[in-house]
Amino acid sequence: MTGRLTAALALGLVAIGALLSVGAFGLVAVLLAGAAVGGALALLAGRWNRAANRAARLPERRGTLRPGAGMAMLDALPDPVISLSRRANVMTANRAARLAFPALGQDEPLSFALRDPRLLEAVQSVLDKGGEQRCALSFRTPVERAFDCRIMALEAAGARPEAAAVLVMTDVTEQRAVEAMRVDFVANASHELRTPLASILGFVETLQGPARNDAAARERFLGIMADQARRMARLVDDLLSLSRIELKEHLAPSGTVDLAGLLGQTVGALTGLARDRGVVLSLEVPPGPLMAAGERDELTSAFENLIENAIKYGKSGGKVEVSLVRAEPPGEAIIAVRDYGPGIAAEHLPRLTERFYRVDNALSRAEGGTGLGLALVKHTLNRHRGRLTIQSAPGKGTTVLVSLPCPPAVM
């Protein structure tokens, strides 16, 4: 419903821009009233075109619409809106379009910024034949985004060249993420929960049968069942956390966080775990705060995952070092988490951030791992427009590097 309303408003606002040279306030009132009453998008387009033809024959009266007013209204729309000439060149692009596609250039071909063949074919079809076309558009870099695109023909008003078509792009990334989340949750949960569920059911049957009166066996089996139940709870919690992160991964964080303070609190919270595992945990940060754009809770969870992994899987090295530096030239903060454990073979490194991928299944389960920790870290850093790099080799420990942008405004 929102996308349809945005498309209707965009179509009307582009037509207002086309009428700026004629500009009669009475005409604008008629146009806006038509847009409010119109139901179907095709009917709206017809009304705008008929109004534009009438406007070309009307004398100017009672002043003109400000040249920037039409663009200001387009900029207020939440979805990208682009008007195109008959040569498929960009005439205008609202604020949402400029933010989503920085390569858009005035009077430059649309194909310079959007190279999807299906979209360009649909645009050309509308420019050649008129009418309306729809297509789906998706991007995987820098973050995954999906749009429902509608291209609608416009009839030129007056003698000068005007917009020939308008492209309205409704962001459906969140809807697609919800659909994917449901599918992935069912597939992953059914696979990962099958083993602990089977284990619990087996012990329940044993306690109901042969071990009914065996107190020692009952205590042992109940302990195992509790461990398996906690494992399932961790799986569900991590799956839900991952789904929440993926749902808003395309939205850049709006807050700011002091990375030095955040790391200090995270290391402090994990000191007890390190001591229990016989690991010395150290932190080195520059003096004073180092600010970055980010959501504190999400970054805290990501760094907890990385440091906890280093403690659990690199404990044989006896120490874990966490450091924060300001990259030169300024613009990035680099966080390193290094352990001196057994290291990881090269063939595993590209797959470490996949869901449920484990280098050693038995060790991971023994340490309470769900196989989702690094996937959570990766998607959190994608949302923060950061990078994750893992350096490791057998016998040489593992270093995990996190790069986060630190714009001058928050440094």
Buried (B, 14 or more C-beta within 10 A) or exposed (E): EEBBEBBBBBBBBBBBBBBBBBBBEEBBEBBBEBBEEBEEBEEBBBBBBEBBEEBBEEEEEEEBBEEEBBBEBBBEBEBBBBBBBEEBBBBBBBBBBBEBBEEBEEEEBBBEBBEBEEBBEBBBBBBEEBEBBEBEBEBEEEBBBBBBBBBBBBBBBBEEEBBBBBBBBBBBBBEBBBEBBEEBBEEBBEEBBEEBBEBBEEBEEBBEEEBEEEEEBBEEBEEBBEEBBEBBEBBBEBBEBBBBBBBBBBEEBEEBBBBBBBBBEBBEEBBEBBEEBEBEBEBEBEEEBBBBBBBBEBBBBBBBBBBBBBBBBBBEBEBBBBBBBBEEEEEBBBBBBBBBBBBBEEEBBEEBBEBBBBBBEEEBBEBEBBBBBBBBBBBBBBBBBBBBEBBBEEEBBBBBBBBBBBEEEBB
